[in-house]
């Protein structure tokens, strides 16, 4: 997407301003993808932990 192929070993300080912007775009796209995956994995576990915590806080209430 950001056309950075072939520049993997170039240090950021050696890049021109336009290439730095492309690098920033590539980092942002990658971070957004990772964030979506982590959210999809973590959300069900978070909800399950909340239900379990609520159950232990109020053991007189049954979980159905």
DSSP file (Angstrom, degrees, kcal/mol; ACC not computed):
  #  RESIDUE AA STRUCTURE BP1 BP2  ACC     N-H-->O    O-->H-N    N-H-->O    O-->H-N    TCO  KAPPA ALPHA  PHI   PSI    X-CA   Y-CA   Z-CA
    1    1 A X              0   0    0      0, 0.0    25,-0.0     0, 0.0    24,-0.0   0.000 360.0 360.0 360.0 -45.4    0.0    0.0    0.0
    2    2 A X        -     0   0    0     21,-0.1    24,-0.1    20,-0.1    23,-0.1   0.419 360.0-126.1 -94.8   2.4    2.7    2.5    0.9
    3    3 A X        +     0   0    0      1,-0.1    20,-0.1    19,-0.0    19,-0.1   0.893  62.4 140.5  56.7  46.2    5.2    1.1   -1.7
    4    4 A X    >   +     0   0    0     18,-0.1     3,-2.2     2,-0.1    -1,-0.1   0.456  22.2 128.6 -96.3  -2.1    8.0    0.6    0.8
    5    5 A X  T 3  S+     0   0    0      1,-0.3     0, 0.0     2,-0.1     0, 0.0  -0.298  72.1  28.1 -57.9 134.4    9.2   -2.8   -0.6
    6    6 A X  T 3  S+     0   0    0      4,-0.0    -1,-0.3     0, 0.0     3,-0.2   0.314 105.0  80.6  95.3  -7.3   12.9   -2.7   -1.2
    7    7 A X    X   +     0   0    0     -3,-2.2     3,-1.5     1,-0.1    -2,-0.1   0.152  51.6 116.1-113.2  16.9   13.5   -0.1    1.6
    8    8 A X  T 3  S+     0   0    0      1,-0.3    -1,-0.1    -4,-0.1    -3,-0.1   0.795  80.4  41.9 -59.7 -31.6   13.4   -2.6    4.5
    9    9 A X  T 3  S+     0   0    0     -3,-0.2     2,-0.4     2,-0.1    -1,-0.3   0.360  87.8 109.9-100.5   5.0   17.1   -2.0    5.5
   10   10 A X    <   -     0   0    0     -3,-1.5     2,-0.1     1,-0.1     5,-0.1  -0.675  70.0-123.8 -82.7 131.2   17.1    1.8    5.1
   11   11 A X    >   -     0   0    0     -2,-0.4     3,-1.4     1,-0.1     4,-0.4  -0.439  18.3-120.9 -71.4 147.5   17.3    3.8    8.3
   12   12 A X  G >  S+     0   0    0      1,-0.3     3,-1.6     2,-0.2    -1,-0.1   0.875 111.6  59.1 -57.2 -40.1   14.5    6.3    8.9
   13   13 A X  G 3  S+     0   0    0      1,-0.3    -1,-0.3     7,-0.0     7,-0.0   0.708 101.3  55.9 -64.1 -20.1   17.0    9.1    9.1
   14   14 A X  G <  S+     0   0    0     -3,-1.4    -1,-0.3     2,-0.0    -2,-0.2   0.536  90.0  96.1 -88.5  -7.1   18.2    8.4    5.6
   15   15 A X  S <  S-     0   0    0     -3,-1.6     2,-0.1    -4,-0.4    -3,-0.0  -0.534  75.2-120.7 -84.3 148.5   14.7    8.7    4.1
   16   16 A X     >  -     0   0    0     -2,-0.2     4,-2.2     1,-0.1     5,-0.2  -0.293  37.6 -95.8 -75.5 171.8   13.4   11.9    2.5
   17   17 A X  H  > S+     0   0    0      1,-0.2     4,-1.9     2,-0.2     5,-0.1   0.877 124.6  51.6 -58.6 -40.7   10.3   13.5    3.9
   18   18 A X  H  > S+     0   0    0      1,-0.2     4,-1.9     2,-0.2    -1,-0.2   0.899 110.2  48.4 -65.0 -40.7    8.0   11.8    1.4
   19   19 A X  H  > S+     0   0    0      1,-0.2     4,-2.4     2,-0.2    -1,-0.2   0.857 108.5  54.6 -68.4 -34.0    9.4    8.4    2.2
   20   20 A X  H  X S+     0   0    0     -4,-2.2     4,-2.5     2,-0.2    -1,-0.2   0.887 107.0  51.1 -64.8 -37.7    9.0    9.1    5.9
   21   21 A X  H  X S+     0   0    0     -4,-1.9     4,-2.2     2,-0.2    -2,-0.2   0.906 109.7  49.7 -65.6 -39.9    5.3    9.9    5.3
   22   22 A X  H  X S+     0   0    0     -4,-1.9     4,-2.6     2,-0.2    -2,-0.2   0.904 110.6  50.5 -63.3 -40.5    4.9    6.6    3.5
   23   23 A X  H  X S+     0   0    0     -4,-2.4     4,-2.5     2,-0.2    -2,-0.2   0.917 109.3  50.6 -62.6 -43.5    6.6    4.8    6.4
   24   24 A X  H  X S+     0   0    0     -4,-2.5     4,-2.2     2,-0.2    -2,-0.2   0.897 110.4  50.2 -61.9 -40.0    4.2    6.5    8.8
   25   25 A X  H  X S+     0   0    0     -4,-2.2     4,-2.5     2,-0.2    -2,-0.2   0.930 110.5  49.2 -63.5 -45.7    1.2    5.5    6.7
   26   26 A X  H  X S+     0   0    0     -4,-2.6     4,-2.2     1,-0.2    -2,-0.2   0.895 111.5  49.2 -61.0 -40.7    2.5    1.9    6.6
   27   27 A X  H  X S+     0   0    0     -4,-2.5     4,-2.5     2,-0.2    -1,-0.2   0.897 111.4  49.8 -64.6 -40.6    3.0    1.8   10.4
   28   28 A X  H  X S+     0   0    0     -4,-2.2     4,-2.2     2,-0.2    -2,-0.2   0.908 110.9  48.4 -66.2 -42.7   -0.5    3.3   11.0
   29   29 A X  H  X S+     0   0    0     -4,-2.5     4,-1.9     2,-0.2    -2,-0.2   0.926 113.8  47.1 -63.6 -44.4   -2.1    0.7    8.7
   30   30 A X  H  X S+     0   0    0     -4,-2.2     4,-2.2     1,-0.2    -2,-0.2   0.907 111.8  50.4 -64.1 -42.1   -0.3   -2.2   10.4
   31   31 A X  H  X S+     0   0    0     -4,-2.5     4,-2.5     1,-0.2    -1,-0.2   0.885 108.9  52.2 -64.7 -38.5   -1.1   -0.9   13.9
   32   32 A X  H  X S+     0   0    0     -4,-2.2     4,-2.1     2,-0.2    -1,-0.2   0.896 109.5  49.5 -64.7 -40.0   -4.8   -0.6   13.0
   33   33 A X  H  X S+     0   0    0     -4,-1.9     4,-1.9     2,-0.2    -2,-0.2   0.920 112.3  46.9 -65.2 -43.8   -4.9   -4.2   11.8
   34   34 A X  H  X S+     0   0    0     -4,-2.2     4,-2.7     1,-0.2     5,-0.2   0.902 110.2  54.0 -64.0 -41.2   -3.2   -5.5   14.9
   35   35 A X  H  X S+     0   0    0     -4,-2.5     4,-2.3     1,-0.2    -1,-0.2   0.902 107.6  50.2 -60.7 -42.2   -5.6   -3.4   17.1
   36   36 A X  H  X S+     0   0    0     -4,-2.1     4,-2.2     2,-0.2    -1,-0.2   0.911 111.8  47.6 -63.7 -42.2   -8.6   -5.0   15.4
   37   37 A X  H  X S+     0   0    0     -4,-1.9     4,-1.9     2,-0.2    -2,-0.2   0.933 112.7  48.1 -65.1 -45.7   -7.3   -8.5   15.9
   38   38 A X  H  X S+     0   0    0     -4,-2.7     4,-3.0     1,-0.2     5,-0.2   0.897 111.2  51.2 -63.2 -40.3   -6.5   -7.9   19.6
   39   39 A X  H  X S+     0   0    0     -4,-2.3     4,-2.4    -5,-0.2    -1,-0.2   0.913 109.3  50.2 -63.5 -42.8   -9.9   -6.3   20.2
   40   40 A X  H  X S+     0   0    0     -4,-2.2     4,-0.6     1,-0.2    -1,-0.2   0.855 116.9  41.2 -64.6 -34.0  -11.6   -9.3   18.6
   41   41 A X  H  X S+     0   0    0     -4,-1.9     4,-0.8    -5,-0.2    -2,-0.2   0.902 118.9  43.7 -78.2 -42.6   -9.7  -11.7   20.7
   42   42 A X  H  X S+     0   0    0     -4,-3.0     4,-2.7    -5,-0.2     5,-0.2   0.825  98.5  70.6 -77.2 -32.9   -9.8   -9.7   24.0
   43   43 A X  H  X S+     0   0    0     -4,-2.4     4,-2.4    -5,-0.2     5,-0.2   0.919 100.3  44.4 -56.7 -51.4  -13.5   -8.7   24.0
   44   44 A X  H  X S+     0   0    0     -4,-0.6     4,-2.3     1,-0.2    -1,-0.2   0.895 115.4  49.0 -61.7 -37.7  -15.0  -12.1   24.7
   45   45 A X  H  X S+     0   0    0     -4,-0.8     4,-2.3     2,-0.2    -1,-0.2   0.881 110.3  51.2 -67.7 -37.2  -12.4  -12.9   27.4
   46   46 A X  H  X S+     0   0    0     -4,-2.7     4,-2.0     2,-0.2    -2,-0.2   0.919 111.4  47.2 -64.8 -43.5  -13.1   -9.5   29.0
   47   47 A X  H  X S+     0   0    0     -4,-2.4     4,-2.3    -5,-0.2    -2,-0.2   0.902 111.7  50.6 -65.5 -40.3  -16.9  -10.1   29.0
   48   48 A X  H  X S+     0   0    0     -4,-2.3     4,-2.5     1,-0.2    -1,-0.2   0.909 110.0  50.0 -63.5 -41.6  -16.3  -13.6   30.5
   49   49 A X  H  X S+     0   0    0     -4,-2.3     4,-2.6     1,-0.2    -1,-0.2   0.879 109.7  51.8 -63.6 -37.7  -14.1  -12.2   33.2
   50   50 A X  H  X S+     0   0    0     -4,-2.0     4,-2.3     2,-0.2    -2,-0.2   0.909 110.5  47.7 -66.2 -41.7  -16.8   -9.6   34.0
   51   51 A X  H  X S+     0   0    0     -4,-2.3     4,-2.3     2,-0.2    -2,-0.2   0.923 113.4  48.0 -64.6 -43.8  -19.5  -12.3   34.3
   52   52 A X  H  X S+     0   0    0     -4,-2.5     4,-2.3     2,-0.2    -2,-0.2   0.916 111.9  49.1 -64.0 -42.7  -17.2  -14.4   36.5
   53   53 A X  H  X S+     0   0    0     -4,-2.6     4,-1.7     1,-0.2    -1,-0.2   0.903 111.6  49.5 -63.4 -40.3  -16.3  -11.5   38.8
   54   54 A X  H  X S+     0   0    0     -4,-2.3     4,-1.9     1,-0.2    -1,-0.2   0.894 110.0  51.8 -65.4 -39.5  -20.0  -10.5   39.1
   55   55 A X  H  < S+     0   0    0     -4,-2.3     6,-0.2     1,-0.2    -2,-0.2   0.912 111.2  46.0 -64.2 -42.4  -20.9  -14.1   40.0
   56   56 A X  H  < S+     0   0    0     -4,-2.3     3,-0.5     1,-0.2    -1,-0.2   0.788 111.5  52.8 -72.6 -25.9  -18.2  -14.3   42.7
   57   57 A X  H  < S+     0   0    0     -4,-1.7     2,-0.3     1,-0.3    -1,-0.2   0.836 125.0  25.5 -75.2 -32.1  -19.3  -10.9   44.1
   58   58 A X    ><  +     0   0    0     -4,-1.9     3,-1.8    -5,-0.1    -1,-0.3  -0.676  68.2 170.0-131.1  78.5  -22.9  -12.1   44.3
   59   59 A X  T 3  S+     0   0    0     -3,-0.5    -1,-0.1    -2,-0.3    -3,-0.1   0.639  72.0  71.3 -67.8 -13.2  -22.9  -15.9   44.7
   60   60 A X  T 3  S+     0   0    0      2,-0.1     2,-0.5    -5,-0.0    -1,-0.3   0.602  85.1  79.8 -77.9  -9.7  -26.7  -15.9   45.4
   61   61 A X  S <  S-     0   0    0     -3,-1.8     2,-0.2    -6,-0.2    -3,-0.1  -0.859  78.0-138.5-101.2 127.8  -27.4  -15.1   41.8
   62   62 A X        -     0   0    0     -2,-0.5     2,-0.6     2,-0.0    -2,-0.1  -0.592   8.9-131.9 -85.3 145.1  -27.3  -17.9   39.3
   63   63 A X              0   0    0     -2,-0.2    -1,-0.0     1,-0.1   -12,-0.0  -0.860 360.0 360.0 -93.5 122.8  -25.8  -17.5   35.8
   64   64 A X              0   0    0     -2,-0.6    -1,-0.1     0, 0.0    -2,-0.0   0.395 360.0 360.0-111.9 360.0  -28.1  -18.9   33.2
